[in-house]
Structures are given as C-alpha cells and as structure tokens.
C-alpha cells in the first residue's frame, strides 16, 4: 500500500487547479504539508508533486493578493467617510 503523503499529493495534483480551490482544499493541503514535514526522505514522484504543490501555492497567493488589491481600489472612497 502506498503511503498517505503520496496519495495526498496525487489527490491535490489532480484537484488543485485554481486559486478558488484553496478554501475547499485547505484541510487537505495542511495535512499533506504536515506529513511532508515529518518525512525525512522523499521518492522521486513525491519530490515532483511536492514542488508542484508549493509552486501552485506561491502562484495562487500572488493572484489572490492582486485580486484583493484590485477589489479594494475599486471601492476606494476619496475624502472622509
């Protein structure tokens, strides 16, 4: 039987394709990252999938930050409230 880390990474690789999936998959992402912290060595497939997950998290974080800034600037009021 394959280990939980590899199964979790495969699941996230398949399901985590949009920044809008972060909230839905947050518990899975946290669990996979916790399992990765506990493991000392990784297989080649685990390394590739872990790198992809970290890349997606970084890329989507930038997208979400940009969307928040655009949203806030759209509703920015001039003067006093």
Rosetta silent file (secondary structure, phi, psi, omega in degrees, C-alpha in Angstrom):
SEQUENCE: XXXXXXXXXXXXXXXXXXXXXXXXXXXXXXXXXXXXXXXXXXXXXXXXXXXXXXXXXXXXXXXXXXXXXXXXXXXXXXXXX
SCORE:     score description
SCORE:     0.000 S_00000001
   1 L     0.000  138.285 -178.936    0.000    0.000    0.000 S_00000001
   2 L   -74.980  157.999 -177.221    1.234    3.427   -0.896 S_00000001
   3 L   -79.362  163.160 -175.807    1.861    5.979    1.797 S_00000001
   4 H   -65.438  -35.776 -179.563   -0.526    8.760    2.773 S_00000001
   5 H   -61.689  -48.609 -179.013    1.790   11.539    1.612 S_00000001
   6 H   -63.455  -42.363  178.474    1.985   10.238   -1.939 S_00000001
   7 H   -63.485  -41.664  178.514   -1.765    9.667   -2.106 S_00000001
   8 H   -64.537  -41.345  178.846   -2.417   13.175   -0.754 S_00000001
   9 H   -65.376  -40.832  177.454   -0.016   14.742   -3.227 S_00000001
  10 H   -63.584  -42.469  178.707   -1.623   12.894   -6.129 S_00000001
  11 H   -59.784  -48.795 -179.069   -5.081   13.996   -4.962 S_00000001
  12 H   -66.207  -35.668  177.832   -4.024   17.639   -4.723 S_00000001
  13 H   -61.765  -36.374 -178.466   -2.247   17.490   -8.071 S_00000001
  14 H   -78.756  -41.278 -171.913   -5.467   16.320   -9.656 S_00000001
  15 H   -94.299  -26.871 -172.644   -7.955   18.578   -7.801 S_00000001
  16 L   -92.646   90.420 -175.724   -5.976   21.766   -7.049 S_00000001
  17 L  -125.375   -1.531 -176.135   -6.015   23.648  -10.317 S_00000001
  18 L  -143.145  149.487  176.677   -7.435   27.072   -9.463 S_00000001
  19 H   -62.281  -22.591 -178.800   -6.881   29.713   -6.779 S_00000001
  20 H   -76.921   -8.705  177.876  -10.562   29.394   -5.992 S_00000001
  21 H   -85.645   -8.361 -173.146   -9.990   25.797   -4.825 S_00000001
  22 H   -59.374  -48.111 -177.379   -7.829   26.883   -1.888 S_00000001
  23 H   -62.513  -41.664 -179.193  -10.639   27.205    0.663 S_00000001
  24 H   -66.684  -38.836 -174.487  -12.170   23.853   -0.269 S_00000001
  25 H   -97.790    3.671 -176.621   -8.846   22.013   -0.231 S_00000001
  26 H   -53.707  -46.425  178.606   -7.244   23.834    2.703 S_00000001
  27 H   -61.432  -36.971  178.824   -7.572   20.891    5.164 S_00000001
  28 H   -67.786  -42.442  179.982   -6.020   18.527    2.611 S_00000001
  29 H   -62.399  -46.054 -179.847   -3.171   20.933    1.866 S_00000001
  30 H   -61.436  -41.845  179.934   -2.417   21.382    5.565 S_00000001
  31 H   -64.740  -43.862  179.664   -2.416   17.623    6.157 S_00000001
  32 H   -63.744  -42.583  179.270   -0.114   16.948    3.200 S_00000001
  33 H   -66.150  -35.728  176.801    2.318   19.649    4.302 S_00000001
  34 H   -65.371  -43.596  178.111    2.301   18.245    7.852 S_00000001
  35 H   -63.129  -37.972  179.797    3.030   14.747    6.525 S_00000001
  36 H   -66.794  -36.097  178.386    5.843   16.149    4.369 S_00000001
  37 H   -64.705  -34.493 -176.969    7.425   17.863    7.385 S_00000001
  38 H   -77.757  -21.427 -175.926    7.501   14.576    9.272 S_00000001
  39 L   -87.021  140.503 -177.821    9.126   12.616    6.464 S_00000001
  40 L   -90.588  -40.217  179.340   12.903   12.587    6.142 S_00000001
  41 L  -126.142  152.350 -177.103   13.358   11.313    2.584 S_00000001
  42 L  -123.463  149.026  173.229   11.116   11.536   -0.451 S_00000001
  43 L   -75.943  169.282 -179.942   10.669    9.385   -3.526 S_00000001
  44 H   -61.184  -42.982 -179.692   11.203   10.963   -6.942 S_00000001
  45 H   -65.772  -39.637  178.142    7.440   11.224   -7.538 S_00000001
  46 H   -62.754  -40.791  179.106    6.874   12.801   -4.106 S_00000001
  47 H   -61.069  -45.891 -178.604    9.564   15.400   -4.822 S_00000001
  48 H   -64.206  -47.106 -177.866    7.975   16.362   -8.140 S_00000001
  49 H   -68.088  -35.427  177.482    4.452   16.550   -6.731 S_00000001
  50 H   -67.287  -41.006  176.401    5.587   18.481   -3.656 S_00000001
  51 H   -62.607  -41.119  178.401    7.398   21.016   -5.838 S_00000001
  52 H   -63.364  -42.143  179.710    4.264   21.401   -7.976 S_00000001
  53 H   -63.282  -46.710  179.702    2.110   21.954   -4.881 S_00000001
  54 H   -64.129  -37.572  177.258    4.465   24.579   -3.453 S_00000001
  55 H   -63.570  -45.163  179.348    4.650   26.325   -6.833 S_00000001
  56 H   -62.332  -43.345  179.870    0.846   26.428   -7.095 S_00000001
  57 H   -60.984  -42.969  179.473    0.505   27.804   -3.565 S_00000001
  58 H   -66.709  -45.487 -178.847    3.011   30.563   -4.278 S_00000001
  59 H   -64.885  -44.148 -178.601    1.490   31.438   -7.656 S_00000001
  60 H   -70.009  -31.062  177.094   -2.082   31.413   -6.363 S_00000001
  61 H   -62.694  -43.083  177.819   -1.095   33.511   -3.337 S_00000001
  62 H   -63.337  -40.663  178.711    0.157   36.235   -5.692 S_00000001
  63 H   -62.748  -45.433 -178.555   -3.076   36.021   -7.702 S_00000001
  64 H   -65.676  -41.926  177.473   -5.259   36.311   -4.600 S_00000001
  65 H   -61.093  -42.203  179.119   -3.247   39.267   -3.272 S_00000001
  66 H   -64.403  -43.113  179.440   -3.603   41.038   -6.616 S_00000001
  67 H   -62.684  -39.618  178.451   -7.361   40.381   -6.725 S_00000001
  68 H   -64.466  -42.041  179.604   -7.761   41.805   -3.200 S_00000001
  69 H   -64.890  -42.732  178.810   -5.836   44.949   -4.129 S_00000001
  70 H   -64.191  -40.632 -179.802   -7.908   45.445   -7.276 S_00000001
  71 H   -65.195  -44.592 -179.710  -11.133   44.903   -5.349 S_00000001
  72 H   -65.598  -40.692 -179.186  -10.128   47.360   -2.617 S_00000001
  73 H   -68.840  -28.534  178.627   -9.033   50.015   -5.122 S_00000001
  74 H   -65.617  -34.026 -176.671  -12.334   49.678   -6.972 S_00000001
  75 L  -107.582   20.113  179.911  -14.252   50.665   -3.846 S_00000001
  76 L   -75.016  131.372 -179.245  -11.813   53.225   -2.504 S_00000001
  77 L  -104.213  143.314  176.763  -13.534   56.431   -1.493 S_00000001
  78 L   -90.835  144.211  178.172  -11.938   59.863   -1.657 S_00000001
  79 L    84.623 -162.374 -177.373  -12.168   62.197    1.335 S_00000001
  80 L   -88.637  153.034  175.214  -13.671   61.477    4.736 S_00000001
  81 L  -100.256    0.000    0.000  -16.264   58.867    5.465 S_00000001
